[in-house]
Amino acid sequence: MAYWLFKSEPDVWGWDHQVAKGAAGEEWHGVRNYQARNNMRAMKLGDLGFFYHSNIGKEVVGIVEVSRTSAPDSTTDDPRWDCVHIRAVRPLARPVTLETCKMEPGLENMALVRSMRLSVQPVTAEEWRIVCRLGGVAP
């Protein structure tokens, strides 16, 4: 299993929107960055990810699961762009802020800290455990 982080502006698509989609989940569409697209192409069914509120809050608020592997993005006719579907699994007991991640030993090389602009990022197993601990959930 691999781990990921999905960034979204909560006033556009927030955790509550994701939860409302239920078990069917939602297409993670609109990504127009090759590295982020390639990350989605690498995802497997059942991979887990953090749901991160960017711009407003700047915090990890929940855990999602890849519910459909990469397929053409329905928001464009351009065949270069793919996306996955994700579904909400559970909220974190305590949101984990970007500032906390920047200060936490073991997270200094996390993509969130080093490549803050990338909307879909890999997360290592150790980073996953640390953020889950900070968020008050079992990894």
MITORTI-607921 format. One record per atom (N, C-alpha, C): residue number from 1; atom name; x, y, z. Coordinates in pm, 1 decimal, padded with zeros to 6 digits. Atoms other than C-alpha are relative to their C-alpha. Layout:
! residues N
+-----+----+----------+----------+----------+
!   k !  a !       xx !       yy !       zz !
+-----+----+----------+----------+----------+
! NUM ! CA !        X !        Y !        Z !
...
+-----+----+----------+----------+----------+
//
This chain:
! residues 139
+-----+----+----------+----------+----------+
!   k !  a !       xx !       yy !       zz !
+-----+----+----------+----------+----------+
!   1 !  N !  00085.1 ! -00117.6 !  00000.0 !
!   1 ! CA !  00000.0 !  00000.0 !  00000.0 !
!   1 !  C !  00089.5 !  00123.7 !  00000.0 !
!   2 !  N ! -00069.5 ! -00128.7 !  00003.1 !
!   2 ! CA !  00115.6 !  00351.3 ! -00077.6 !
!   2 !  C ! -00087.8 !  00104.9 !  00068.5 !
!   3 !  N !  00068.1 ! -00109.0 ! -00067.9 !
!   3 ! CA !  00024.8 !  00675.9 !  00096.3 !
!   3 !  C !  00018.9 !  00128.7 ! -00078.2 !
!   4 !  N !  00002.9 ! -00121.5 !  00080.1 !
!   4 ! CA ! -00060.0 !  01013.2 ! -00053.5 !
!   4 !  C ! -00057.2 !  00115.8 !  00080.5 !
!   5 !  N !  00064.9 ! -00117.1 ! -00057.6 !
!   5 ! CA ! -00176.6 !  01364.0 !  00026.4 !
!   5 !  C ! -00069.5 !  00074.0 ! -00113.6 !
!   6 !  N !  00082.0 ! -00072.7 !  00097.1 !
!   6 ! CA ! -00455.5 !  01542.5 ! -00164.9 !
!   6 !  C ! -00031.7 !  00137.4 !  00057.9 !
!   7 !  N !  00023.2 ! -00137.1 ! -00046.3 !
!   7 ! CA ! -00476.4 !  01920.6 ! -00135.1 !
!   7 !  C ! -00120.6 !  00060.7 ! -00070.2 !
!   8 !  N !  00114.9 ! -00068.7 !  00056.0 !
!   8 ! CA ! -00794.1 !  02118.9 ! -00183.4 !
!   8 !  C ! -00031.5 !  00124.2 !  00082.1 !
!   9 !  N !  00044.3 ! -00120.0 ! -00069.7 !
!   9 ! CA ! -00916.7 !  02464.7 ! -00100.0 !
!   9 !  C ! -00137.2 ! -00028.8 !  00059.8 !
!  10 !  N !  00124.5 !  00041.4 ! -00064.1 !
!  10 ! CA ! -01192.4 !  02405.9 !  00156.6 !
!  10 !  C ! -00122.9 !  00080.5 ! -00040.2 !
!  11 !  N !  00115.8 ! -00076.7 !  00044.6 !
!  11 ! CA ! -01411.9 !  02685.4 !  00022.3 !
!  11 !  C ! -00046.0 ! -00043.2 ! -00139.3 !
!  12 !  N !  00036.0 !  00055.0 !  00131.1 !
!  12 ! CA ! -01410.6 !  02508.2 ! -00318.3 !
!  12 !  C ! -00044.0 ! -00145.3 !  00015.0 !
!  13 !  N !  00032.0 !  00140.6 ! -00026.9 !
!  13 ! CA ! -01402.7 !  02140.6 ! -00211.5 !
!  13 !  C !  00067.2 ! -00037.8 !  00130.3 !
!  14 !  N ! -00054.3 !  00029.6 ! -00131.7 !
!  14 ! CA ! -01358.8 !  02067.7 !  00156.9 !
!  14 !  C ! -00034.7 ! -00139.8 !  00047.4 !
!  15 !  N !  00021.8 !  00131.7 ! -00059.9 !
!  15 ! CA ! -01368.4 !  01766.7 !  00383.1 !
!  15 !  C ! -00148.4 ! -00034.2 !  00007.0 !
!  16 !  N !  00144.1 !  00027.2 ! -00008.9 !
!  16 ! CA ! -01744.8 !  01799.9 !  00437.0 !
!  16 !  C ! -00058.7 ! -00037.3 ! -00135.6 !
!  17 !  N !  00044.6 !  00037.1 !  00135.0 !
!  17 ! CA ! -01800.0 !  01788.9 !  00059.4 !
!  17 !  C !  00038.8 ! -00144.9 ! -00029.9 !
!  18 !  N ! -00049.1 !  00136.0 !  00027.1 !
!  18 ! CA ! -01587.5 !  01473.7 !  00037.5 !
!  18 !  C ! -00080.8 ! -00103.1 !  00077.6 !
!  19 !  N !  00078.3 !  00091.3 ! -00083.6 !
!  19 ! CA ! -01772.0 !  01306.0 !  00324.7 !
!  19 !  C ! -00139.8 ! -00018.5 ! -00058.3 !
!  20 !  N !  00135.7 !  00005.7 !  00053.6 !
!  20 ! CA ! -02108.5 !  01390.0 !  00163.0 !
!  20 !  C ! -00011.1 ! -00091.8 ! -00122.2 !
!  21 !  N !  00001.7 !  00088.8 !  00116.8 !
!  21 ! CA ! -02010.8 !  01182.1 ! -00143.1 !
!  21 !  C ! -00010.7 ! -00146.4 !  00038.0 !
!  22 !  N !  00019.4 !  00135.7 ! -00048.7 !
!  22 ! CA ! -02022.1 !  00868.3 !  00072.2 !
!  22 !  C !  00097.0 ! -00100.9 ! -00057.8 !
!  23 !  N ! -00086.2 !  00111.0 !  00042.3 !
!  23 ! CA ! -01883.3 !  00531.4 ! -00030.1 !
!  23 !  C !  00038.7 !  00008.4 ! -00147.1 !
!  24 !  N ! -00031.0 ! -00011.4 !  00142.9 !
!  24 ! CA ! -01895.4 !  00616.8 ! -00400.0 !
!  24 !  C !  00121.6 !  00088.6 ! -00023.0 !
!  25 !  N ! -00113.3 ! -00090.4 !  00015.5 !
!  25 ! CA ! -01638.5 !  00890.5 ! -00350.1 !
!  25 !  C ! -00022.2 !  00100.8 ! -00110.8 !
!  26 !  N !  00007.8 ! -00106.9 !  00098.9 !
!  26 ! CA ! -01559.3 !  01160.7 ! -00600.1 !
!  26 !  C !  00126.0 !  00001.0 ! -00084.5 !
!  27 !  N ! -00112.7 ! -00015.4 !  00090.6 !
!  27 ! CA ! -01336.6 !  01213.9 ! -00899.0 !
!  27 !  C !  00087.7 !  00116.3 !  00047.2 !
!  28 !  N ! -00093.8 ! -00105.6 ! -00040.2 !
!  28 ! CA ! -01023.9 !  01414.3 ! -00803.8 !
!  28 !  C !  00047.2 !  00069.0 ! -00127.6 !
!  29 !  N ! -00021.0 ! -00056.4 !  00133.3 !
!  29 ! CA ! -01045.2 !  01614.9 ! -01124.0 !
!  29 !  C !  00062.4 !  00139.2 !  00003.7 !
!  30 !  N ! -00048.3 ! -00136.5 !  00014.7 !
!  30 ! CA ! -00896.6 !  01936.5 ! -01251.9 !
!  30 !  C !  00149.0 !  00019.0 !  00024.8 !
!  31 !  N ! -00143.9 ! -00010.8 ! -00025.5 !
!  31 ! CA ! -00531.8 !  01859.9 ! -01173.2 !
!  31 !  C !  00071.0 !  00017.1 ! -00134.0 !
!  32 !  N ! -00070.3 ! -00028.8 !  00125.8 !
!  32 ! CA ! -00312.4 !  02012.0 ! -01444.4 !
!  32 !  C !  00149.6 !  00019.2 !  00025.4 !
!  33 !  N ! -00142.5 !  00002.3 ! -00027.6 !
!  33 ! CA !  00035.8 !  01936.2 ! -01318.9 !
!  33 !  C !  00046.4 ! -00142.6 ! -00029.8 !
!  34 !  N ! -00044.3 !  00133.3 !  00042.2 !
!  34 ! CA !  00232.1 !  01646.9 ! -01471.6 !
!  34 !  C !  00044.7 ! -00086.9 !  00117.0 !
!  35 !  N ! -00047.1 !  00079.4 ! -00113.6 !
!  35 ! CA !  00395.0 !  01537.9 ! -01146.1 !
!  35 !  C ! -00118.0 ! -00050.0 !  00083.4 !
!  36 !  N !  00119.4 !  00040.8 ! -00074.9 !
!  36 ! CA !  00060.1 !  01534.1 ! -00962.4 !
!  36 !  C ! -00077.5 ! -00106.3 ! -00078.0 !
!  37 !  N !  00068.6 !  00100.0 !  00083.6 !
!  37 ! CA ! -00098.7 !  01347.0 ! -01255.3 !
!  37 !  C !  00072.4 ! -00133.6 !  00006.4 !
!  38 !  N ! -00076.9 !  00124.0 ! -00005.4 !
!  38 ! CA !  00182.5 !  01092.5 ! -01252.7 !
!  38 !  C ! -00015.1 ! -00068.8 !  00134.9 !
!  39 !  N !  00026.2 !  00058.9 ! -00131.2 !
!  39 ! CA !  00130.9 !  01043.4 ! -00879.5 !
!  39 !  C ! -00133.1 ! -00073.9 ! -00001.3 !
!  40 !  N !  00129.7 !  00068.1 !  00006.2 !
!  40 ! CA ! -00234.4 !  00961.4 ! -00946.8 !
!  40 !  C !  00006.9 ! -00125.0 ! -00087.2 !
!  41 !  N ! -00015.9 !  00118.6 !  00085.3 !
!  41 ! CA ! -00135.8 !  00722.4 ! -01226.6 !
!  41 !  C !  00066.5 ! -00114.8 !  00074.5 !
!  42 !  N ! -00070.1 !  00102.5 ! -00077.4 !
!  42 ! CA !  00081.0 !  00536.6 ! -00973.8 !
!  42 !  C ! -00086.9 ! -00060.4 !  00110.5 !
!  43 !  N !  00084.0 !  00045.3 ! -00111.3 !
!  43 ! CA ! -00203.6 !  00489.9 ! -00723.9 !
!  43 !  C ! -00068.9 ! -00131.5 ! -00031.0 !
!  44 !  N !  00070.2 !  00128.4 !  00007.2 !
!  44 ! CA ! -00359.9 !  00152.6 ! -00655.5 !
!  44 !  C ! -00129.3 !  00008.9 !  00080.6 !
!  45 !  N !  00125.6 !  00008.4 ! -00073.2 !
!  45 ! CA ! -00709.3 !  00069.8 ! -00537.8 !
!  45 !  C !  00030.0 ! -00030.3 !  00147.0 !
!  46 !  N ! -00019.9 !  00021.0 ! -00142.9 !
!  46 ! CA ! -00716.7 !  00095.8 ! -00158.0 !
!  46 !  C !  00113.6 !  00080.0 !  00060.3 !
!  47 !  N ! -00102.1 ! -00089.3 ! -00055.7 !
!  47 ! CA ! -00417.5 !  00329.5 ! -00124.4 !
!  47 !  C ! -00069.7 !  00106.1 !  00085.2 !
!  48 !  N !  00056.4 ! -00100.0 ! -00089.8 !
!  48 ! CA ! -00474.9 !  00580.4 !  00154.5 !
!  48 !  C !  00067.8 !  00134.9 ! -00020.3 !
!  49 !  N ! -00054.8 ! -00134.5 !  00013.1 !
!  49 ! CA ! -00425.8 !  00954.2 !  00154.1 !
!  49 !  C ! -00052.3 !  00091.6 !  00108.6 !
!  50 !  N !  00046.6 ! -00106.1 ! -00087.6 !
!  50 ! CA ! -00448.5 !  01256.6 !  00373.9 !
!  50 !  C ! -00077.4 !  00100.8 ! -00082.8 !
!  51 !  N !  00076.8 ! -00107.3 !  00061.6 !
!  51 ! CA ! -00709.2 !  01519.2 !  00285.4 !
!  51 !  C !  00045.4 !  00127.9 !  00067.1 !
!  52 !  N ! -00063.4 ! -00121.0 ! -00052.2 !
!  52 ! CA ! -00543.8 !  01859.1 !  00327.0 !
!  52 !  C ! -00075.0 !  00123.7 ! -00047.8 !
!  53 !  N !  00061.4 ! -00128.4 !  00034.0 !
!  53 ! CA ! -00717.5 !  02196.9 !  00339.5 !
!  53 !  C !  00111.4 !  00101.0 ! -00026.4 !
!  54 !  N ! -00101.5 ! -00099.5 !  00034.6 !
!  54 ! CA ! -00493.1 !  02442.1 !  00154.8 !
!  54 !  C ! -00060.5 !  00139.8 !  00006.6 !
!  55 !  N !  00037.4 ! -00141.9 ! -00004.1 !
!  55 ! CA ! -00506.5 !  02822.4 !  00169.6 !
!  55 !  C ! -00074.9 !  00039.5 !  00126.9 !
!  56 !  N !  00077.1 ! -00029.3 ! -00120.9 !
!  56 ! CA ! -00768.9 !  02826.6 !  00445.7 !
!  56 !  C !  00021.9 ! -00115.6 !  00096.7 !
!  57 !  N ! -00025.8 !  00103.8 ! -00098.9 !
!  57 ! CA ! -00658.8 !  02632.5 !  00752.4 !
!  57 !  C !  00138.2 ! -00060.3 ! -00012.1 !
!  58 !  N ! -00129.7 !  00063.8 !  00025.4 !
!  58 ! CA ! -00351.8 !  02473.3 !  00593.8 !
!  58 !  C !  00022.5 ! -00113.2 !  00098.9 !
!  59 !  N ! -00006.7 !  00110.4 ! -00095.6 !
!  59 ! CA ! -00409.9 !  02146.6 !  00777.4 !
!  59 !  C ! -00054.3 ! -00128.8 ! -00060.0 !
!  60 !  N !  00051.4 !  00132.7 !  00032.6 !
!  60 ! CA ! -00459.7 !  01774.0 !  00731.1 !
!  60 !  C ! -00122.3 ! -00021.1 !  00087.4 !
!  61 !  N !  00124.4 !  00011.9 ! -00076.7 !
!  61 ! CA ! -00820.1 !  01708.1 !  00832.2 !
!  61 !  C ! -00062.3 ! -00138.8 ! -00004.3 !
!  62 !  N !  00062.4 !  00131.1 !  00010.6 !
!  62 ! CA ! -00902.2 !  01353.9 !  00722.5 !
!  62 !  C !  00082.5 ! -00097.9 ! -00080.1 !
!  63 !  N ! -00062.6 !  00107.7 !  00076.0 !
!  63 ! CA ! -00809.0 !  01025.8 !  00560.1 !
!  63 !  C ! -00097.3 ! -00045.1 ! -00107.3 !
!  64 !  N !  00078.1 !  00045.9 !  00113.9 !
!  64 ! CA ! -00931.1 !  00918.1 !  00217.6 !
!  64 !  C !  00061.9 ! -00127.3 ! -00055.5 !
!  65 !  N ! -00045.5 !  00123.3 !  00063.8 !
!  65 ! CA ! -00900.0 !  00599.4 !  00014.1 !
!  65 !  C ! -00023.1 !  00010.6 ! -00150.1 !
!  66 !  N !  00017.0 !  00004.4 !  00145.1 !
!  66 ! CA ! -00847.9 !  00554.7 ! -00359.1 !
!  66 !  C ! -00107.3 ! -00105.0 ! -00029.3 !
!  67 !  N !  00112.5 !  00090.1 !  00027.3 !
!  67 ! CA ! -01178.6 !  00405.0 ! -00474.6 !
!  67 !  C ! -00013.2 ! -00034.5 ! -00148.0 !
!  68 !  N ! -00010.6 !  00036.9 !  00141.8 !
!  68 ! CA ! -01104.6 !  00400.8 ! -00849.9 !
!  68 !  C !  00135.6 !  00048.3 ! -00049.8 !
!  69 !  N ! -00132.9 ! -00036.4 !  00048.7 !
!  69 ! CA ! -00768.1 !  00400.4 ! -01020.0 !
!  69 !  C ! -00010.1 !  00100.3 ! -00114.6 !
!  70 !  N ! -00010.2 ! -00107.9 !  00098.5 !
!  70 ! CA ! -00653.4 !  00655.6 ! -01274.3 !
!  70 !  C ! -00075.1 ! -00030.7 ! -00129.6 !
!  71 !  N !  00077.8 !  00006.9 !  00123.6 !
!  71 ! CA ! -00879.6 !  00718.7 ! -01571.8 !
!  71 !  C ! -00008.5 !  00141.5 ! -00054.9 !
!  72 !  N !  00009.1 ! -00135.4 !  00055.3 !
!  72 ! CA ! -00941.4 !  01012.7 ! -01806.3 !
!  72 !  C ! -00082.4 !  00094.1 !  00088.1 !
!  73 !  N !  00066.2 ! -00105.3 ! -00077.4 !
!  73 ! CA ! -01040.0 !  01334.0 ! -01626.9 !
!  73 !  C ! -00123.4 !  00045.4 ! -00077.3 !
!  74 !  N !  00125.5 ! -00032.6 !  00068.6 !
!  74 ! CA ! -01405.2 !  01404.0 ! -01710.4 !
!  74 !  C ! -00017.2 !  00149.3 ! -00028.0 !
!  75 !  N !  00015.4 ! -00144.2 !  00017.0 !
!  75 ! CA ! -01351.4 !  01781.7 ! -01698.2 !
!  75 !  C !  00076.7 !  00054.6 ! -00120.5 !
!  76 !  N ! -00073.5 ! -00045.1 !  00118.0 !
!  76 ! CA ! -01139.3 !  01792.3 ! -02014.5 !
!  76 !  C ! -00002.1 ! -00106.6 ! -00109.1 !
!  77 !  N ! -00014.2 !  00092.3 !  00113.1 !
!  77 ! CA ! -01113.2 !  01637.5 ! -02360.5 !
!  77 !  C !  00146.3 ! -00027.5 ! -00030.0 !
!  78 !  N ! -00143.8 !  00016.3 !  00020.5 !
!  78 ! CA ! -00734.0 !  01658.5 ! -02339.8 !
!  78 !  C !  00043.4 ! -00135.4 !  00058.0 !
!  79 !  N ! -00033.3 !  00134.5 ! -00047.3 !
!  79 ! CA ! -00609.1 !  01297.8 ! -02317.5 !
!  79 !  C !  00121.5 ! -00006.8 !  00092.6 !
!  80 !  N ! -00116.2 !  00001.0 ! -00089.9 !
!  80 ! CA ! -00302.6 !  01400.3 ! -02114.9 !
!  80 !  C ! -00039.2 ! -00007.0 !  00146.8 !
!  81 !  N !  00036.4 ! -00015.8 ! -00140.9 !
!  81 ! CA ! -00502.5 !  01442.3 ! -01794.6 !
!  81 !  C ! -00087.6 ! -00113.1 !  00051.2 !
!  82 !  N !  00069.1 !  00110.2 ! -00067.6 !
!  82 ! CA ! -00611.6 !  01155.8 ! -01571.3 !
!  82 !  C ! -00029.4 !  00041.2 !  00143.9 !
!  83 !  N !  00023.2 ! -00019.9 ! -00142.7 !
!  83 ! CA ! -00744.5 !  01136.3 ! -01219.4 !
!  83 !  C ! -00054.5 ! -00127.4 !  00062.0 !
!  84 !  N !  00054.8 !  00111.7 ! -00076.4 !
!  84 ! CA ! -00850.4 !  00892.2 ! -00949.7 !
!  84 !  C ! -00130.3 !  00044.3 !  00064.8 !
!  85 !  N !  00113.2 ! -00029.4 ! -00088.2 !
!  85 ! CA ! -01164.4 !  00871.2 ! -00739.9 !
!  85 !  C !  00047.2 ! -00028.9 !  00142.2 !
!  86 !  N ! -00030.3 !  00024.7 ! -00140.9 !
!  86 ! CA ! -01129.7 !  00901.4 ! -00363.2 !
!  86 !  C ! -00128.8 !  00007.5 !  00081.2 !
!  87 !  N !  00113.3 ! -00003.6 ! -00092.2 !
!  87 ! CA ! -01371.5 !  00840.0 ! -00078.2 !
!  87 !  C !  00052.1 !  00029.6 !  00139.7 !
!  88 !  N ! -00036.7 ! -00031.6 ! -00138.0 !
!  88 ! CA ! -01363.2 !  00970.7 !  00278.5 !
!  88 !  C ! -00001.7 ! -00127.5 !  00083.2 !
!  89 !  N ! -00007.8 !  00113.6 ! -00091.2 !
!  89 ! CA ! -01256.4 !  00711.9 !  00537.2 !
!  89 !  C ! -00032.8 !  00045.0 !  00141.9 !
!  90 !  N !  00026.3 ! -00051.1 ! -00134.6 !
!  90 ! CA ! -01242.7 !  00910.2 !  00862.2 !
!  90 !  C !  00068.6 !  00134.9 !  00018.1 !
!  91 !  N ! -00067.3 ! -00126.3 ! -00032.2 !
!  91 ! CA ! -01162.8 !  01253.9 !  01000.3 !
!  91 !  C !  00112.6 ! -00025.9 !  00099.1 !
!  92 !  N ! -00098.8 !  00005.2 ! -00107.2 !
!  92 ! CA ! -00857.0 !  01314.2 !  01212.7 !
!  92 !  C ! -00066.6 !  00053.0 !  00126.8 !
!  93 !  N !  00054.0 ! -00049.1 ! -00127.2 !
!  93 ! CA ! -00939.3 !  01362.9 !  01580.5 !
!  93 !  C !  00044.2 !  00144.4 !  00023.5 !
!  94 !  N ! -00056.2 ! -00135.1 ! -00010.0 !
!  94 ! CA ! -00715.7 !  01673.5 !  01568.6 !
!  94 !  C !  00063.3 !  00034.1 ! -00134.1 !
!  95 !  N ! -00067.2 ! -00040.2 !  00124.2 !
!  95 ! CA ! -00626.2 !  01857.1 !  01246.4 !
!  95 !  C !  00149.6 !  00020.6 !  00025.7 !
!  96 !  N ! -00145.0 ! -00016.7 ! -00008.2 !
!  96 ! CA ! -00250.9 !  01862.3 !  01180.2 !
!  96 !  C !  00038.5 !  00112.1 ! -00095.5 !
!  97 !  N ! -00029.4 ! -00118.0 !  00080.4 !
!  97 ! CA ! -00135.8 !  02203.1 !  01061.4 !
!  97 !  C !  00133.3 ! -00012.2 ! -00073.0 !
!  98 !  N ! -00126.6 ! -00009.0 !  00072.2 !
!  98 ! CA !  00138.4 !  02280.3 !  00812.9 !
!  98 !  C !  00110.9 !  00043.1 !  00095.2 !
!  99 !  N ! -00101.5 ! -00046.6 ! -00095.9 !
!  99 ! CA !  00323.2 !  02464.1 !  01090.3 !
!  99 !  C !  00046.8 ! -00113.0 !  00091.0 !
! 100 !  N ! -00036.6 !  00115.6 ! -00082.5 !
! 100 ! CA !  00313.5 !  02151.8 !  01307.8 !
! 100 !  C !  00090.2 ! -00093.5 ! -00079.5 !
! 101 !  N ! -00081.5 !  00087.6 !  00085.0 !
! 101 ! CA !  00450.1 !  01945.3 !  01017.9 !
! 101 !  C !  00140.7 !  00056.0 ! -00017.9 !
! 102 !  N ! -00131.1 ! -00062.8 !  00017.8 !
! 102 ! CA !  00732.8 !  02194.4 !  00966.3 !
! 102 !  C !  00088.6 ! -00015.2 !  00123.2 !
! 103 !  N ! -00076.5 !  00006.1 ! -00124.2 !
! 103 ! CA !  00837.2 !  02164.3 !  01331.1 !
! 103 !  C !  00020.7 ! -00142.6 !  00051.2 !
! 104 !  N ! -00003.1 !  00136.2 ! -00052.9 !
! 104 ! CA !  00788.3 !  01788.5 !  01382.2 !
! 104 !  C !  00119.6 ! -00079.0 ! -00054.0 !
! 105 !  N ! -00109.7 !  00084.9 !  00046.0 !
! 105 ! CA !  01101.9 !  01571.7 !  01371.3 !
! 105 !  C ! -00053.3 ! -00118.6 ! -00080.6 !
! 106 !  N !  00042.1 !  00108.9 !  00087.7 !
! 106 ! CA !  01071.7 !  01315.3 !  01092.4 !
! 106 !  C ! -00082.7 !  00047.2 ! -00117.5 !
! 107 !  N !  00081.0 ! -00053.0 !  00110.3 !
! 107 ! CA !  00860.8 !  01540.5 !  00868.9 !
! 107 !  C !  00073.2 !  00106.4 ! -00080.6 !
! 108 !  N ! -00073.3 ! -00107.2 !  00067.8 !
! 108 ! CA !  01133.1 !  01779.2 !  00752.0 !
! 108 !  C !  00017.2 ! -00023.9 ! -00150.6 !
! 109 !  N ! -00012.5 !  00029.3 !  00142.8 !
! 109 ! CA !  01156.3 !  01600.9 !  00414.0 !
! 109 !  C ! -00133.6 ! -00033.2 ! -00066.0 !
! 110 !  N !  00132.8 !  00027.8 !  00054.6 !
! 110 ! CA !  00781.7 !  01552.2 !  00367.2 !
! 110 !  C ! -00028.7 !  00094.4 ! -00116.4 !
! 111 !  N !  00030.9 ! -00082.4 !  00117.1 !
! 111 ! CA !  00662.7 !  01676.6 !  00027.8 !
! 111 !  C ! -00083.2 !  00121.9 !  00037.9 !
! 112 !  N !  00082.2 ! -00112.4 ! -00043.6 !
! 112 ! CA !  00407.7 !  01896.6 !  00205.5 !
! 112 !  C !  00086.1 !  00115.3 !  00050.1 !
! 113 !  N ! -00089.8 ! -00101.0 ! -00054.2 !
! 113 ! CA !  00692.3 !  02081.1 !  00374.9 !
! 113 !  C !  00093.3 !  00054.3 ! -00108.9 !
! 114 !  N ! -00099.5 ! -00038.3 !  00099.9 !
! 114 ! CA !  00930.1 !  02086.6 !  00076.8 !
! 114 !  C ! -00059.1 !  00045.3 ! -00133.9 !
! 115 !  N !  00061.9 ! -00031.6 !  00131.0 !
! 115 ! CA !  00696.3 !  02108.1 ! -00226.2 !
! 115 !  C ! -00144.3 !  00041.0 !  00022.1 !
! 116 !  N !  00132.9 ! -00036.9 ! -00047.4 !
! 116 ! CA !  00399.6 !  02292.7 ! -00086.3 !
! 116 !  C ! -00101.3 !  00023.4 ! -00111.8 !
! 117 !  N !  00094.6 ! -00034.0 !  00106.1 !
! 117 ! CA !  00247.3 !  02379.0 ! -00424.7 !
! 117 !  C ! -00059.2 ! -00122.2 ! -00070.5 !
! 118 !  N !  00046.5 !  00119.7 !  00068.9 !
! 118 ! CA !  00205.3 !  02021.6 ! -00552.8 !
! 118 !  C ! -00130.7 ! -00049.5 !  00061.4 !
! 119 !  N !  00133.6 !  00029.9 ! -00051.3 !
! 119 ! CA ! -00162.9 !  01924.5 ! -00522.9 !
! 119 !  C ! -00023.5 ! -00146.5 !  00035.4 !
! 120 !  N !  00009.9 !  00142.0 ! -00032.4 !
! 120 ! CA ! -00117.6 !  01544.6 ! -00511.3 !
! 120 !  C !  00142.3 ! -00048.1 !  00024.9 !
! 121 !  N ! -00136.8 !  00027.6 ! -00041.8 !
! 121 ! CA !  00188.0 !  01426.5 ! -00321.0 !
! 121 !  C !  00014.3 ! -00138.8 !  00060.8 !
! 122 !  N ! -00025.4 !  00125.5 ! -00072.5 !
! 122 ! CA !  00345.4 !  01101.6 ! -00202.7 !
! 122 !  C !  00029.5 !  00028.4 !  00146.5 !
! 123 !  N ! -00028.6 ! -00005.8 ! -00143.4 !
! 123 ! CA !  00373.9 !  01038.5 !  00171.1 !
! 123 !  C !  00068.9 ! -00132.2 !  00034.9 !
! 124 !  N ! -00067.4 !  00124.2 ! -00038.9 !
! 124 ! CA !  00621.5 !  00787.1 !  00314.6 !
! 124 !  C ! -00076.6 ! -00067.1 !  00113.6 !
! 125 !  N !  00065.7 !  00073.9 ! -00108.4 !
! 125 ! CA !  00508.0 !  00517.8 !  00558.4 !
! 125 !  C !  00031.6 !  00063.0 !  00135.5 !
! 126 !  N ! -00037.1 ! -00063.5 ! -00126.7 !
! 126 ! CA !  00700.7 !  00689.9 !  00839.7 !
! 126 !  C ! -00073.2 !  00133.9 !  00017.5 !
! 127 !  N !  00075.5 ! -00126.0 ! -00006.2 !
! 127 ! CA !  00543.6 !  01029.1 !  00757.7 !
! 127 !  C ! -00146.5 ! -00027.5 !  00031.1 !
! 128 !  N !  00138.7 !  00038.6 ! -00025.1 !
! 128 ! CA !  00203.4 !  00857.9 !  00754.2 !
! 128 !  C ! -00020.9 ! -00027.2 !  00149.2 !
! 129 !  N !  00012.1 !  00033.6 ! -00142.6 !
! 129 ! CA !  00259.8 !  00717.1 !  01104.8 !
! 129 !  C !  00009.0 !  00124.8 !  00087.2 !
! 130 !  N ! -00018.3 ! -00119.9 ! -00081.4 !
! 130 ! CA !  00378.8 !  01051.8 !  01240.8 !
! 130 !  C ! -00123.7 !  00089.7 ! -00007.4 !
! 131 !  N !  00116.6 ! -00087.3 !  00014.4 !
! 131 ! CA !  00088.9 !  01254.6 !  01099.0 !
! 131 !  C ! -00123.5 ! -00063.3 !  00064.0 !
! 132 !  N !  00112.4 !  00066.5 ! -00065.7 !
! 132 ! CA ! -00163.2 !  00994.1 !  01214.5 !
! 132 !  C !  00009.1 !  00015.9 !  00151.7 !
! 133 !  N ! -00019.2 ! -00017.6 ! -00143.9 !
! 133 ! CA ! -00014.8 !  01009.6 !  01566.1 !
! 133 !  C ! -00035.7 !  00143.4 !  00041.4 !
! 134 !  N !  00030.5 ! -00139.5 ! -00031.0 !
! 134 ! CA ! -00030.5 !  01390.0 !  01564.8 !
! 134 !  C ! -00148.9 !  00028.5 ! -00010.3 !
! 135 !  N !  00142.5 ! -00021.7 !  00022.1 !
! 135 ! CA ! -00389.0 !  01372.0 !  01438.8 !
! 135 !  C ! -00090.1 ! -00081.9 !  00090.7 !
! 136 !  N !  00078.4 !  00077.0 ! -00096.5 !
! 136 ! CA ! -00497.2 !  01128.9 !  01710.0 !
! 136 !  C ! -00074.1 ! -00118.0 ! -00058.2 !
! 137 !  N !  00062.0 !  00119.8 !  00058.8 !
! 137 ! CA ! -00579.0 !  00832.2 !  01484.8 !
! 137 !  C !  00105.3 ! -00109.7 ! -00016.6 !
! 138 !  N ! -00091.3 !  00112.8 !  00022.7 !
! 138 ! CA ! -00427.7 !  00487.7 !  01442.6 !
! 138 !  C !  00041.4 ! -00001.0 ! -00146.6 !
! 139 !  N ! -00044.9 !  00002.4 !  00140.7 !
! 139 ! CA ! -00214.0 !  00455.2 !  01128.7 !
! 139 !  C ! -00064.5 ! -00113.4 ! -00079.4 !
+-----+----+----------+----------+----------+
//
